Amino acid sequence: MIWQIDLMILTLVVVCALVAINIKDLLGASVVFGIYSFLMCLLWAEMGAVDVAFTEATVGAGVSTIFFIAAILRTTRRSKD
Amino acid sequence: MRDISEHTAGEDLIIKTSVRLMVPFIQVFGLYVIVHGHYSPGGGFQGGVILGASFILLALAFGMKTSQEYMTIHVNAVFNNLGPAIFIGVGVLCALFGGLFLDYSALDKLIPLGPVEWRSFGIFLIEVGVGVAVMSIMVLLYWNLSSGGAMDEGL
């Protein structure tokens, strides 16, 4: 555990979370959420929880992003902004 | 509603070739993760997700029909039930041979390997069940989500 790397990744995680909430485009939000998941994976691997990091890399960054995109392509946009 | 077909990857040679090269290695890695689940990080869930992701990648690059040639809907339904059946079957078998539910050392009376070896090997059997179930459920989730429940075409 190196606290400088912890702090750096944690800052990026918070930034990615805020961007994923505030971004208008759903596809962009899901991509940013994938980045968030991968940063969480890095954080967990760096803190020594390799098994949790592995689960996060496969499920969070890998499959759930594809599920989000597959669901978003089935949606429609009502507003014109 | 937007037309789904305009979002498909189409006939892209680079994507198709790279996916064709990558999928066998992804599947071998998924099997490795399942088999080595009790020695190293990983296990049935992660390995099952990796195996399912290989089929999802196939569906993304070649279309859903191609992925359903390699794993048909009926095989998927069989796997859906086979995984929990392996899990519960091993647990009930342990109970039938005089142990508790999922007490693998009781299976020593069935095949004498020694109780310690059976505790290690029983975890492996459970991991296989979990991996089969998770793989088929992930593929089924993707098929249903990307085609709106019709499971014929999409993404």
gemmi code that builds the backbone of each chain (N, CA, C; Angstrom):
import gemmi

chains = {
    "A": [
        ("MET", (0.833, -1.211, 0.000), (0.000, 0.000, 0.000), (0.860, 1.250, 0.000)),
        ("ILE", (0.744, 2.011, -1.072), (1.449, 3.292, -1.187), (0.387, 4.374, -1.176)),
        ("TRP", (0.411, 5.254, -0.183), (-0.745, 6.143, -0.020), (-0.827, 7.173, -1.130)),
        ("GLN", (0.296, 7.489, -1.792), (0.217, 8.451, -2.894), (-0.600, 7.870, -4.052)),
        ("ILE", (-0.329, 6.586, -4.377), (-1.081, 5.958, -5.472), (-2.541, 5.796, -5.076)),
        ("ASP", (-2.779, 5.401, -3.802), (-4.150, 5.312, -3.291), (-4.897, 6.613, -3.515)),
        ("LEU", (-4.267, 7.700, -3.097), (-4.928, 9.013, -3.161), (-5.188, 9.403, -4.613)),
        ("MET", (-4.202, 9.103, -5.484), (-4.344, 9.456, -6.900), (-5.513, 8.701, -7.534)),
        ("ILE", (-5.563, 7.380, -7.310), (-6.644, 6.586, -7.907), (-7.981, 6.986, -7.309)),
        ("LEU", (-7.989, 7.246, -5.991), (-9.251, 7.603, -5.326), (-9.794, 8.916, -5.868)),
        ("THR", (-8.901, 9.881, -6.133), (-9.346, 11.142, -6.729), (-9.971, 10.904, -8.102)),
        ("LEU", (-9.309, 10.070, -8.897), (-9.850, 9.774, -10.229), (-11.186, 9.044, -10.134)),
        ("VAL", (-11.324, 8.162, -9.113), (-12.587, 7.444, -8.927), (-13.714, 8.426, -8.639)),
        ("VAL", (-13.428, 9.400, -7.742), (-14.470, 10.376, -7.395), (-14.817, 11.227, -8.614)),
        ("VAL", (-13.794, 11.636, -9.371), (-14.050, 12.440, -10.573), (-14.904, 11.652, -11.566)),
        ("CYS", (-14.552, 10.365, -11.776), (-15.313, 9.549, -12.720), (-16.745, 9.348, -12.244)),
        ("ALA", (-16.948, 9.186, -10.939), (-18.304, 9.011, -10.418), (-19.129, 10.261, -10.661)),
        ("LEU", (-18.541, 11.444, -10.401), (-19.282, 12.692, -10.614), (-19.604, 12.889, -12.089)),
        ("VAL", (-18.631, 12.576, -12.952), (-18.877, 12.728, -14.392), (-19.968, 11.768, -14.851)),
        ("ALA", (-19.926, 10.504, -14.343), (-20.919, 9.517, -14.770), (-22.317, 9.922, -14.344)),
        ("ILE", (-22.438, 10.630, -13.212), (-23.770, 11.070, -12.795), (-24.217, 12.268, -13.622)),
        ("ASN", (-23.308, 13.199, -13.905), (-23.724, 14.479, -14.469), (-23.757, 14.499, -15.989)),
        ("ILE", (-23.152, 13.502, -16.648), (-23.068, 13.563, -18.106), (-24.464, 13.336, -18.705)),
        ("LYS", (-24.721, 14.024, -19.843), (-26.069, 13.984, -20.433), (-26.277, 12.722, -21.274)),
        ("ASP", (-25.257, 12.361, -22.033), (-25.379, 11.240, -22.960), (-25.297, 9.917, -22.205)),
        ("LEU", (-26.261, 9.033, -22.451), (-26.288, 7.768, -21.713), (-25.125, 6.871, -22.100)),
        ("LEU", (-24.767, 6.850, -23.396), (-23.649, 6.015, -23.842), (-22.351, 6.490, -23.197)),
        ("GLY", (-22.156, 7.826, -23.173), (-20.970, 8.367, -22.511), (-20.949, 8.041, -21.035)),
        ("ALA", (-22.139, 8.087, -20.398), (-22.207, 7.774, -18.976), (-21.806, 6.337, -18.713)),
        ("SER", (-22.235, 5.412, -19.596), (-21.876, 4.010, -19.364), (-20.394, 3.773, -19.595)),
        ("VAL", (-19.804, 4.507, -20.564), (-18.362, 4.362, -20.793), (-17.579, 4.899, -19.598)),
        ("VAL", (-18.011, 6.059, -19.070), (-17.341, 6.615, -17.895), (-17.525, 5.689, -16.699)),
        ("PHE", (-18.684, 5.035, -16.625), (-18.906, 4.077, -15.536), (-17.973, 2.874, -15.669)),
        ("GLY", (-17.677, 2.479, -16.909), (-16.689, 1.425, -17.110), (-15.308, 1.833, -16.637)),
        ("ILE", (-14.951, 3.108, -16.922), (-13.667, 3.626, -16.434), (-13.643, 3.626, -14.912)),
        ("TYR", (-14.768, 4.031, -14.309), (-14.904, 4.020, -12.845), (-14.672, 2.616, -12.297)),
        ("SER", (-15.290, 1.605, -12.946), (-15.127, 0.229, -12.479), (-13.677, -0.218, -12.585)),
        ("PHE", (-13.026, 0.168, -13.687), (-11.636, -0.250, -13.851), (-10.731, 0.428, -12.827)),
        ("LEU", (-11.034, 1.697, -12.501), (-10.237, 2.379, -11.477), (-10.467, 1.754, -10.100)),
        ("MET", (-11.714, 1.341, -9.833), (-11.973, 0.630, -8.573), (-11.189, -0.675, -8.527)),
        ("CYS", (-11.105, -1.351, -9.693), (-10.323, -2.594, -9.787), (-8.862, -2.332, -9.465)),
        ("LEU", (-8.326, -1.237, -10.048), (-6.926, -0.877, -9.760), (-6.736, -0.590, -8.277)),
        ("LEU", (-7.711, 0.124, -7.696), (-7.606, 0.485, -6.277), (-7.607, -0.765, -5.407)),
        ("TRP", (-8.497, -1.700, -5.722), (-8.550, -2.918, -4.913), (-7.302, -3.771, -5.090)),
        ("ALA", (-6.806, -3.866, -6.316), (-5.582, -4.631, -6.534), (-4.415, -3.996, -5.793)),
        ("GLU", (-4.398, -2.660, -5.778), (-3.302, -1.968, -5.102), (-3.386, -2.135, -3.598)),
        ("MET", (-4.632, -2.277, -3.063), (-4.779, -2.438, -1.618), (-4.683, -3.895, -1.178)),
        ("GLY", (-4.465, -4.825, -2.131), (-4.207, -6.211, -1.751), (-5.380, -7.150, -1.873)),
        ("ALA", (-6.577, -6.660, -2.237), (-7.747, -7.529, -2.387), (-7.827, -7.984, -3.837)),
        ("VAL", (-6.982, -8.979, -4.187), (-6.852, -9.347, -5.594), (-8.110, -10.039, -6.111)),
        ("ASP", (-8.757, -10.818, -5.241), (-9.943, -11.554, -5.679), (-11.082, -10.591, -6.018)),
        ("VAL", (-11.267, -9.588, -5.158), (-12.310, -8.592, -5.419), (-11.972, -7.801, -6.670)),
        ("ALA", (-10.678, -7.493, -6.848), (-10.249, -6.749, -8.033), (-10.528, -7.548, -9.300)),
        ("PHE", (-10.308, -8.853, -9.231), (-10.572, -9.724, -10.380), (-12.062, -9.707, -10.728)),
        ("THR", (-12.913, -9.823, -9.697), (-14.359, -9.781, -9.932), (-14.767, -8.451, -10.534)),
        ("GLU", (-14.191, -7.366, -10.023), (-14.541, -6.048, -10.537), (-14.096, -5.892, -11.986)),
        ("ALA", (-12.929, -6.443, -12.326), (-12.438, -6.310, -13.696), (-13.309, -7.091, -14.660)),
        ("THR", (-13.747, -8.310, -14.263), (-14.547, -9.106, -15.188), (-15.988, -8.610, -15.248)),
        ("VAL", (-16.613, -8.442, -14.083), (-18.039, -8.094, -14.061), (-18.236, -6.598, -14.258)),
        ("GLY", (-17.546, -5.798, -13.455), (-17.804, -4.362, -13.477), (-17.349, -3.706, -14.763)),
        ("ALA", (-16.063, -3.901, -15.097), (-15.535, -3.206, -16.273), (-15.853, -3.957, -17.558)),
        ("GLY", (-15.994, -5.279, -17.485), (-16.173, -6.032, -18.710), (-17.612, -6.204, -19.126)),
        ("VAL", (-18.354, -7.018, -18.371), (-19.657, -7.460, -18.846), (-20.738, -6.400, -18.617)),
        ("SER", (-20.687, -5.720, -17.454), (-21.814, -4.825, -17.160), (-21.815, -3.625, -18.089)),
        ("THR", (-20.629, -3.181, -18.562), (-20.599, -2.094, -19.534), (-21.291, -2.507, -20.825)),
        ("ILE", (-21.042, -3.743, -21.262), (-21.697, -4.235, -22.475), (-23.197, -4.337, -22.254)),
        ("PHE", (-23.601, -4.770, -21.049), (-25.041, -4.852, -20.754), (-25.673, -3.468, -20.811)),
        ("PHE", (-24.974, -2.475, -20.235), (-25.510, -1.110, -20.269), (-25.678, -0.634, -21.706)),
        ("ILE", (-24.644, -0.875, -22.529), (-24.715, -0.394, -23.919), (-25.821, -1.123, -24.668)),
        ("ALA", (-25.950, -2.441, -24.428), (-27.017, -3.200, -25.095), (-28.384, -2.706, -24.672)),
        ("ALA", (-28.519, -2.289, -23.403), (-29.815, -1.769, -22.957), (-30.061, -0.372, -23.502)),
        ("ILE", (-28.976, 0.438, -23.595), (-29.150, 1.821, -24.055), (-29.570, 1.844, -25.515)),
        ("LEU", (-29.058, 0.917, -26.330), (-29.451, 0.903, -27.742), (-30.927, 0.581, -27.922)),
        ("ARG", (-31.581, 0.073, -26.899), (-33.012, -0.209, -26.959), (-33.851, 0.970, -26.467)),
        ("THR", (-33.214, 2.042, -26.051), (-33.973, 3.185, -25.537), (-34.141, 4.222, -26.635)),
        ("THR", (-35.047, 5.177, -26.403), (-35.245, 6.293, -27.317), (-35.076, 7.591, -26.561)),
        ("ARG", (-34.777, 8.656, -27.302), (-34.597, 9.957, -26.675), (-35.842, 10.807, -26.948)),
        ("ARG", (-36.497, 11.230, -25.865), (-37.712, 12.008, -26.052), (-37.405, 13.495, -26.240)),
        ("SER", (-36.480, 14.032, -25.426), (-36.185, 15.462, -25.533), (-35.261, 15.715, -26.702)),
        ("LYS", (-35.209, 16.959, -27.143), (-34.442, 17.293, -28.339), (-33.170, 18.060, -28.028)),
        ("ASP", (-32.711, 18.051, -26.766), (-31.535, 18.851, -26.424), (-30.254, 18.140, -26.827)),
    ],
    "B": [
        ("MET", (-38.458, 4.775, -32.326), (-37.383, 3.851, -31.960), (-36.330, 3.821, -33.072)),
        ("ARG", (-35.088, 3.909, -32.635), (-34.002, 3.894, -33.619), (-33.842, 2.499, -34.209)),
        ("ASP", (-33.325, 2.483, -35.425), (-33.097, 1.192, -36.059), (-31.848, 0.557, -35.463)),
        ("ILE", (-32.013, -0.667, -35.002), (-30.899, -1.336, -34.336), (-29.816, -1.697, -35.348)),
        ("SER", (-30.228, -2.018, -36.571), (-29.270, -2.598, -37.513), (-28.166, -1.610, -37.884)),
        ("GLU", (-28.437, -0.289, -37.757), (-27.389, 0.654, -38.126), (-26.283, 0.721, -37.082)),
        ("HIS", (-26.515, 0.105, -35.914), (-25.494, 0.117, -34.873), (-24.619, -1.130, -34.887)),
        ("THR", (-24.926, -2.097, -35.734), (-24.111, -3.311, -35.729), (-22.738, -3.034, -36.343)),
        ("ALA", (-21.789, -3.895, -36.010), (-20.418, -3.655, -36.442), (-20.270, -3.846, -37.944)),
        ("GLY", (-21.138, -4.645, -38.556), (-21.060, -4.863, -39.986), (-19.983, -5.862, -40.340)),
        ("GLU", (-19.540, -5.782, -41.578), (-18.580, -6.760, -42.080), (-17.172, -6.199, -41.939)),
        ("ASP", (-16.723, -6.024, -40.723), (-15.406, -5.448, -40.519), (-14.387, -6.561, -40.360)),
        ("LEU", (-13.391, -6.563, -41.255), (-12.436, -7.672, -41.289), (-11.553, -7.688, -40.048)),
        ("ILE", (-11.131, -6.494, -39.597), (-10.206, -6.429, -38.465), (-10.887, -6.956, -37.201)),
        ("ILE", (-12.126, -6.498, -36.982), (-12.840, -6.932, -35.776), (-13.059, -8.438, -35.818)),
        ("LYS", (-13.515, -8.939, -36.969), (-13.833, -10.368, -37.038), (-12.593, -11.229, -36.848)),
        ("THR", (-11.478, -10.838, -37.507), (-10.262, -11.650, -37.384), (-9.722, -11.624, -35.970)),
        ("SER", (-9.707, -10.428, -35.362), (-9.154, -10.354, -34.009), (-10.033, -11.106, -33.017)),
        ("VAL", (-11.357, -11.037, -33.194), (-12.229, -11.789, -32.296), (-12.041, -13.286, -32.498)),
        ("ARG", (-11.892, -13.709, -33.765), (-11.691, -15.138, -34.032), (-10.402, -15.633, -33.388)),
        ("LEU", (-9.375, -14.764, -33.358), (-8.118, -15.175, -32.715), (-8.220, -15.129, -31.200)),
        ("MET", (-9.006, -14.169, -30.664), (-9.007, -13.962, -29.215), (-9.888, -14.948, -28.462)),
        ("VAL", (-11.016, -15.342, -29.081), (-12.011, -16.121, -28.337), (-11.464, -17.435, -27.763)),
        ("PRO", (-10.673, -18.244, -28.500), (-10.157, -19.470, -27.877), (-9.279, -19.209, -26.664)),
        ("PHE", (-8.454, -18.156, -26.721), (-7.585, -17.858, -25.582), (-8.394, -17.374, -24.386)),
        ("ILE", (-9.446, -16.596, -24.666), (-10.311, -16.142, -23.569), (-10.966, -17.338, -22.892)),
        ("GLN", (-11.399, -18.311, -23.703), (-12.068, -19.469, -23.117), (-11.101, -20.341, -22.327)),
        ("VAL", (-9.880, -20.497, -22.838), (-8.889, -21.272, -22.082), (-8.557, -20.568, -20.768)),
        ("PHE", (-8.450, -19.225, -20.809), (-8.187, -18.476, -19.584), (-9.342, -18.621, -18.598)),
        ("GLY", (-10.591, -18.620, -19.112), (-11.739, -18.801, -18.226), (-11.714, -20.160, -17.549)),
        ("LEU", (-11.381, -21.213, -18.322), (-11.291, -22.549, -17.730), (-10.175, -22.606, -16.695)),
        ("TYR", (-9.041, -21.916, -16.995), (-7.927, -21.888, -16.031), (-8.358, -21.239, -14.725)),
        ("VAL", (-9.120, -20.137, -14.852), (-9.553, -19.425, -13.649), (-10.490, -20.304, -12.825)),
        ("ILE", (-11.377, -21.056, -13.503), (-12.297, -21.932, -12.757), (-11.512, -23.042, -12.053)),
        ("VAL", (-10.579, -23.676, -12.792), (-9.897, -24.855, -12.251), (-8.957, -24.457, -11.114)),
        ("HIS", (-8.315, -23.273, -11.229), (-7.387, -22.839, -10.196), (-8.053, -21.957, -9.152)),
        ("GLY", (-9.396, -22.054, -9.061), (-10.104, -21.156, -8.157), (-9.728, -21.316, -6.708)),
        ("HIS", (-9.349, -22.523, -6.277), (-9.037, -22.699, -4.869), (-7.540, -22.600, -4.584)),
        ("TYR", (-6.719, -22.288, -5.605), (-5.292, -22.048, -5.347), (-4.956, -20.572, -5.450)),
        ("SER", (-5.635, -19.852, -6.333), (-5.224, -18.491, -6.676), (-6.482, -17.633, -6.789)),
        ("PRO", (-6.331, -16.308, -6.925), (-7.504, -15.463, -7.138), (-8.307, -15.928, -8.329)),
        ("GLY", (-9.602, -15.848, -8.186), (-10.479, -16.343, -9.237), (-11.458, -17.327, -8.641)),
        ("GLY", (-12.063, -18.117, -9.487), (-13.029, -19.081, -9.006), (-14.150, -19.250, -9.998)),
        ("GLY", (-15.204, -19.901, -9.552), (-16.290, -20.223, -10.460), (-16.966, -19.001, -11.036)),
        ("PHE", (-17.194, -17.996, -10.192), (-17.937, -16.835, -10.678), (-17.138, -16.066, -11.718)),
        ("GLN", (-15.874, -15.758, -11.389), (-15.076, -14.971, -12.328), (-14.807, -15.746, -13.612)),
        ("GLY", (-14.488, -17.035, -13.481), (-14.243, -17.842, -14.674), (-15.487, -17.978, -15.530)),
        ("GLY", (-16.648, -18.119, -14.874), (-17.890, -18.188, -15.626), (-18.175, -16.909, -16.373)),
        ("VAL", (-17.869, -15.772, -15.730), (-18.087, -14.491, -16.406), (-17.155, -14.364, -17.607)),
        ("ILE", (-15.904, -14.833, -17.462), (-14.966, -14.742, -18.583), (-15.438, -15.640, -19.728)),
        ("LEU", (-15.897, -16.860, -19.409), (-16.405, -17.755, -20.456), (-17.626, -17.152, -21.138)),
        ("GLY", (-18.528, -16.548, -20.326), (-19.692, -15.916, -20.925), (-19.313, -14.736, -21.790)),
        ("ALA", (-18.290, -13.978, -21.349), (-17.857, -12.814, -22.122), (-17.306, -13.219, -23.476)),
        ("SER", (-16.711, -14.428, -23.569), (-16.212, -14.864, -24.880), (-17.372, -15.055, -25.853)),
        ("PHE", (-18.484, -15.598, -25.375), (-19.647, -15.763, -26.261), (-20.276, -14.413, -26.577)),
        ("ILE", (-20.256, -13.488, -25.604), (-20.797, -12.146, -25.856), (-19.958, -11.443, -26.914)),
        ("LEU", (-18.639, -11.630, -26.836), (-17.744, -11.038, -27.838), (-18.037, -11.604, -29.217)),
        ("LEU", (-18.305, -12.899, -29.283), (-18.674, -13.539, -30.545), (-19.963, -12.927, -31.090)),
        ("ALA", (-20.928, -12.703, -30.199), (-22.201, -12.120, -30.636), (-22.014, -10.667, -31.079)),
        ("LEU", (-21.086, -9.950, -30.431), (-20.857, -8.553, -30.812), (-20.234, -8.452, -32.189)),
        ("ALA", (-19.289, -9.359, -32.494), (-18.548, -9.224, -33.747), (-19.256, -9.893, -34.912)),
        ("PHE", (-19.858, -11.045, -34.693), (-20.425, -11.823, -35.796), (-21.945, -11.799, -35.833)),
        ("GLY", (-22.590, -11.213, -34.834), (-24.039, -11.233, -34.789), (-24.537, -12.325, -33.871)),
        ("MET", (-25.759, -12.120, -33.409), (-26.291, -13.041, -32.405), (-26.516, -14.443, -32.956)),
        ("LYS", (-26.843, -14.540, -34.242), (-27.088, -15.860, -34.831), (-25.844, -16.741, -34.755)),
        ("THR", (-24.668, -16.136, -35.014), (-23.434, -16.921, -34.987), (-23.146, -17.432, -33.587)),
        ("SER", (-23.369, -16.590, -32.585), (-23.124, -17.058, -31.226), (-24.118, -18.146, -30.842)),
        ("GLN", (-25.320, -18.090, -31.430), (-26.287, -19.140, -31.115), (-26.020, -20.419, -31.892)),
        ("GLU", (-25.118, -20.355, -32.918), (-24.694, -21.613, -33.528), (-23.733, -22.357, -32.616)),
        ("TYR", (-22.888, -21.582, -31.889), (-21.918, -22.232, -31.004), (-22.534, -22.628, -29.679)),
        ("MET", (-23.469, -21.821, -29.191), (-24.213, -22.220, -27.998), (-25.686, -21.966, -28.283)),
        ("THR", (-26.408, -23.036, -28.587), (-27.819, -22.848, -28.946), (-28.629, -22.506, -27.697)),
        ("ILE", (-29.856, -22.044, -27.936), (-30.713, -21.655, -26.819), (-31.029, -22.864, -25.948)),
        ("HIS", (-31.143, -24.044, -26.587), (-31.470, -25.240, -25.807), (-30.287, -25.658, -24.934)),
        ("VAL", (-29.070, -25.608, -25.520), (-27.881, -25.919, -24.719), (-27.762, -24.930, -23.572)),
        ("ASN", (-28.078, -23.650, -23.858), (-28.029, -22.627, -22.817), (-29.017, -22.943, -21.698)),
        ("ALA", (-30.219, -23.402, -22.077), (-31.215, -23.749, -21.059), (-30.751, -24.943, -20.233)),
        ("VAL", (-30.076, -25.911, -20.907), (-29.562, -27.071, -20.170), (-28.492, -26.634, -19.180)),
        ("PHE", (-27.576, -25.729, -19.635), (-26.510, -25.238, -18.754), (-27.088, -24.442, -17.594)),
        ("ASN", (-28.146, -23.658, -17.878), (-28.787, -22.884, -16.815), (-29.200, -23.770, -15.663)),
        ("ASN", (-29.710, -24.958, -15.990), (-30.186, -25.844, -14.929), (-29.101, -26.777, -14.426)),
        ("LEU", (-28.092, -27.056, -15.293), (-27.046, -27.998, -14.907), (-26.162, -27.417, -13.793)),
        ("GLY", (-25.872, -26.120, -13.869), (-24.994, -25.506, -12.870), (-25.554, -25.605, -11.461)),
        ("PRO", (-26.765, -25.085, -11.205), (-27.356, -25.268, -9.876), (-27.536, -26.726, -9.507)),
        ("ALA", (-27.802, -27.601, -10.521), (-27.983, -29.018, -10.212), (-26.691, -29.632, -9.701)),
        ("ILE", (-25.529, -29.238, -10.317), (-24.236, -29.741, -9.820), (-24.017, -29.280, -8.385)),
        ("PHE", (-24.277, -27.977, -8.162), (-24.052, -27.401, -6.823), (-24.889, -28.135, -5.776)),
        ("ILE", (-26.214, -28.196, -6.025), (-27.107, -28.787, -5.028), (-26.893, -30.293, -4.968)),
        ("GLY", (-26.587, -30.923, -6.137), (-26.365, -32.354, -6.148), (-25.189, -32.766, -5.289)),
        ("VAL", (-24.075, -32.024, -5.397), (-22.910, -32.346, -4.562), (-23.248, -32.148, -3.091)),
        ("GLY", (-23.981, -31.062, -2.803), (-24.333, -30.807, -1.408), (-25.223, -31.882, -0.834)),
        ("VAL", (-26.241, -32.288, -1.607), (-27.169, -33.314, -1.113), (-26.470, -34.653, -1.020)),
        ("LEU", (-25.538, -34.927, -1.987), (-24.795, -36.189, -1.939), (-23.969, -36.276, -0.656)),
        ("CYS", (-23.359, -35.150, -0.268), (-22.628, -35.124, 1.001), (-23.556, -35.453, 2.162)),
        ("ALA", (-24.769, -34.868, 2.130), (-25.713, -35.126, 3.221), (-26.165, -36.580, 3.228)),
        ("LEU", (-26.319, -37.174, 2.026), (-26.766, -38.563, 1.960), (-25.719, -39.518, 2.499)),
        ("PHE", (-24.429, -39.162, 2.378), (-23.369, -40.053, 2.851), (-22.977, -39.755, 4.292)),
        ("GLY", (-23.850, -39.110, 5.023), (-23.645, -39.017, 6.458), (-23.028, -37.743, 6.954)),
        ("GLY", (-22.703, -36.802, 6.052), (-22.164, -35.534, 6.522), (-23.238, -34.476, 6.558)),
        ("LEU", (-22.802, -33.222, 6.691), (-23.727, -32.112, 6.585), (-23.851, -31.708, 5.120)),
        ("PHE", (-24.758, -30.752, 4.838), (-24.901, -30.230, 3.480), (-23.603, -29.543, 3.074)),
        ("LEU", (-23.014, -29.929, 1.937), (-21.738, -29.412, 1.427), (-20.556, -29.756, 2.331)),
        ("ASP", (-20.672, -30.809, 3.133), (-19.536, -31.282, 3.929), (-18.812, -32.338, 3.096)),
        ("TYR", (-17.810, -31.879, 2.297), (-17.239, -32.737, 1.253), (-16.532, -33.962, 1.798)),
        ("SER", (-16.074, -33.889, 3.031), (-15.298, -35.016, 3.556), (-16.168, -36.263, 3.685)),
        ("ALA", (-17.513, -36.105, 3.693), (-18.385, -37.279, 3.758), (-18.322, -38.090, 2.476)),
        ("LEU", (-17.921, -37.458, 1.351), (-17.842, -38.179, 0.080), (-16.689, -39.179, 0.077)),
        ("ASP", (-15.885, -39.191, 1.117), (-14.804, -40.167, 1.242), (-15.352, -41.591, 1.250)),
        ("LYS", (-16.601, -41.755, 1.748), (-17.198, -43.094, 1.753), (-17.568, -43.547, 0.348)),
        ("LEU", (-17.799, -42.601, -0.572), (-18.147, -42.954, -1.955), (-16.900, -43.375, -2.720)),
        ("ILE", (-15.898, -42.516, -2.783), (-14.616, -42.811, -3.422), (-13.539, -42.509, -2.392)),
        ("PRO", (-12.825, -43.506, -1.910), (-11.864, -43.244, -0.828), (-10.602, -42.541, -1.318)),
        ("LEU", (-10.591, -41.233, -1.182), (-9.391, -40.447, -1.497), (-8.779, -39.856, -0.243)),
        ("GLY", (-9.496, -39.920, 0.856), (-9.058, -39.229, 2.066), (-9.876, -37.971, 2.262)),
        ("PRO", (-10.282, -37.666, 3.501), (-11.171, -36.523, 3.742), (-10.558, -35.185, 3.366)),
        ("VAL", (-9.246, -35.026, 3.550), (-8.619, -33.746, 3.240), (-8.623, -33.485, 1.743)),
        ("GLU", (-8.303, -34.549, 0.961), (-8.325, -34.394, -0.492), (-9.738, -34.132, -0.983)),
        ("TRP", (-10.720, -34.763, -0.330), (-12.101, -34.542, -0.760), (-12.546, -33.116, -0.456)),
        ("ARG", (-12.053, -32.522, 0.644), (-12.433, -31.131, 0.919), (-11.909, -30.213, -0.170)),
        ("SER", (-10.695, -30.514, -0.679), (-10.148, -29.706, -1.771), (-10.888, -29.962, -3.072)),
        ("PHE", (-11.165, -31.250, -3.355), (-11.783, -31.608, -4.627), (-13.251, -31.193, -4.668)),
        ("GLY", (-13.914, -31.211, -3.496), (-15.316, -30.794, -3.455), (-15.491, -29.339, -3.819)),
        ("ILE", (-14.543, -28.494, -3.372), (-14.597, -27.077, -3.756), (-14.517, -26.949, -5.272)),
        ("PHE", (-13.656, -27.780, -5.884), (-13.533, -27.739, -7.346), (-14.860, -28.099, -8.020)),
        ("LEU", (-15.549, -29.132, -7.503), (-16.847, -29.512, -8.093), (-17.845, -28.372, -7.984)),
        ("ILE", (-17.858, -27.715, -6.827), (-18.774, -26.593, -6.634), (-18.446, -25.456, -7.600)),
        ("GLU", (-17.126, -25.209, -7.776), (-16.716, -24.124, -8.679), (-17.169, -24.407, -10.106)),
        ("VAL", (-17.097, -25.692, -10.511), (-17.555, -26.033, -11.865), (-19.042, -25.733, -12.010)),
        ("GLY", (-19.830, -26.089, -10.996), (-21.263, -25.802, -11.051), (-21.546, -24.323, -11.146)),
        ("VAL", (-20.851, -23.540, -10.303), (-21.047, -22.091, -10.327), (-20.631, -21.516, -11.673)),
        ("GLY", (-19.504, -22.010, -12.212), (-19.015, -21.481, -13.479), (-19.981, -21.751, -14.623)),
        ("VAL", (-20.522, -22.981, -14.688), (-21.475, -23.310, -15.756), (-22.709, -22.429, -15.653)),
        ("ALA", (-23.220, -22.260, -14.425), (-24.434, -21.458, -14.250), (-24.195, -20.009, -14.632)),
        ("VAL", (-23.078, -19.422, -14.159), (-22.820, -18.006, -14.417), (-22.577, -17.760, -15.900)),
        ("MET", (-21.847, -18.681, -16.556), (-21.588, -18.511, -17.988), (-22.893, -18.439, -18.763)),
        ("SER", (-23.785, -19.409, -18.541), (-25.006, -19.443, -19.348), (-25.920, -18.278, -19.006)),
        ("ILE", (-25.943, -17.872, -17.736), (-26.824, -16.757, -17.360), (-26.321, -15.462, -17.975)),
        ("MET", (-24.976, -15.265, -18.013), (-24.450, -14.039, -18.611), (-24.789, -13.969, -20.096)),
        ("VAL", (-24.627, -15.098, -20.810), (-24.946, -15.106, -22.245), (-26.438, -14.862, -22.453)),
        ("LEU", (-27.264, -15.486, -21.611), (-28.721, -15.320, -21.746), (-29.126, -13.874, -21.458)),
        ("LEU", (-28.489, -13.258, -20.452), (-28.774, -11.851, -20.141), (-28.454, -10.970, -21.335)),
        ("TYR", (-27.296, -11.224, -21.964), (-26.923, -10.390, -23.109), (-27.890, -10.600, -24.263)),
        ("TRP", (-28.231, -11.846, -24.557), (-29.169, -12.104, -25.658), (-30.485, -11.386, -25.427)),
        ("ASN", (-31.003, -11.480, -24.209), (-32.294, -10.874, -23.927), (-32.222, -9.357, -23.950)),
        ("LEU", (-31.136, -8.787, -23.383), (-31.049, -7.332, -23.307), (-30.891, -6.714, -24.680)),
        ("SER", (-30.030, -7.316, -25.528), (-29.705, -6.664, -26.790), (-30.763, -6.902, -27.851)),
        ("SER", (-31.667, -7.878, -27.659), (-32.699, -8.119, -28.665), (-34.087, -7.814, -28.132)),
        ("GLY", (-34.197, -7.247, -26.956), (-35.505, -6.919, -26.408), (-36.328, -8.138, -26.054)),
        ("GLY", (-35.674, -9.245, -25.717), (-36.393, -10.438, -25.291), (-36.700, -11.407, -26.411)),
        ("ALA", (-36.475, -10.981, -27.696), (-36.826, -11.873, -28.803), (-35.750, -12.920, -29.054)),
        ("MET", (-34.518, -12.617, -28.697), (-33.369, -13.520, -28.843), (-33.158, -13.960, -30.291)),
        ("ASP", (-33.496, -13.089, -31.254), (-33.205, -13.462, -32.641), (-32.132, -12.551, -33.246)),
        ("GLU", (-32.341, -11.236, -33.170), (-31.366, -10.324, -33.755), (-31.137, -9.168, -32.812)),
        ("GLY", (-30.023, -8.494, -33.023), (-29.730, -7.335, -32.200), (-28.248, -7.187, -32.041)),
        ("LEU", (-27.825, -5.987, -31.827), (-26.450, -5.562, -31.583), (-25.423, -6.454, -32.261)),
    ],
}
model = gemmi.Model(1)
for chain_id, residues in chains.items():
    chain = gemmi.Chain(chain_id)
    for i, (resn, *xyz) in enumerate(residues, 1):
        res = gemmi.Residue()
        res.name, res.seqid = resn, gemmi.SeqId(i, " ")
        for name, pos in zip(("N", "CA", "C"), xyz):
            atom = gemmi.Atom()
            atom.name, atom.element = name, gemmi.Element(name[0])
            atom.pos, atom.b_iso = gemmi.Position(*pos), 0.0
            res.add_atom(atom)
        chain.add_residue(res)
    model.add_chain(chain)
structure = gemmi.Structure()
structure.add_model(model)
structure.setup_entities()
